[in-house]
Amino acid sequence: MKKYFLTVFILGVMSILFSQTTGKIKGVVTDEAGKPLSGANVIVIGTTWGAEADSNGYYYIIGVKKGKYKLKCENSEILLEKMSFLNLTVLKKQI
């Protein structure tokens, strides 16, 4: 019983610690006409973080630490020459 409680307690503390130091990046990938690009890969340069856009072009990258990042977008069907991103800031979530 003590072993089980300790494991659950440690996992609970770890999840609280990680939830306070990470956030998410979310957005939508569209072409110049505003049509969503489903299946586009959005990658945080210099990390292993990334996500694939859903059928509506939306992507979510979770577990991102606070900081400034550059994003890269790839799509096998369309040549992505011009991209623009808003400034992104990952903030701690208030509990």
Secondary structure, 3 states (H helix, E strand, C coil): CHHHHHHHHHHHHHHHHHHHHEEEEEEECECCCCCECCCCEEEECCCCCEEECCCCCEEEEEEEECCCCCEEEECCCCCCCCCCCCCCCCCCCCC
